Amino acid sequence: MSVADLTILVLEDEPIIAFALEDVLIDAGALPQFASSLAKAEALISRSLPDAAILDVNVHGEKSYGVARILRKQGVPFIFATGYGASAHEADLADIPTVNKPYDLTAIEHALTAARNGT
């Protein structure tokens, strides 16, 4: 899934990672929307659904699974980005594609394709 022309919600609490990802997404033609907290992500979703999302799993010590469930209910494809691996996800989210940090655009696009296709 090419990210070009997509509005992508990025939930990330580490500024260095957020800025680097912003550069990658903008260079690829995406329109990133950043949230550094769960509340901010939920507020962005309630205003306008993104085309896709990249969710850090651990945001200021809290899991982003509530945001993930909102996106799933709304039919928005999303992926997890984490340094912990996919094995720690809650059972109902175990099928969500996960990229391990550090990641690159190719990994993100492959994971978003899998998310969109339900694989």
Secondary structure, DSSP 4 states (H G I P E B T S, - for coil): ---TT-EEEEE---HHHHHHHHHHHHHTT-EEEEESSHHHHHHHHHH---SEEEEESEETTEETHHHHHHHHHHT--EEEEESS-GGGS-GGGTTS-EEESS--HHHHHHHHHHHHHT-
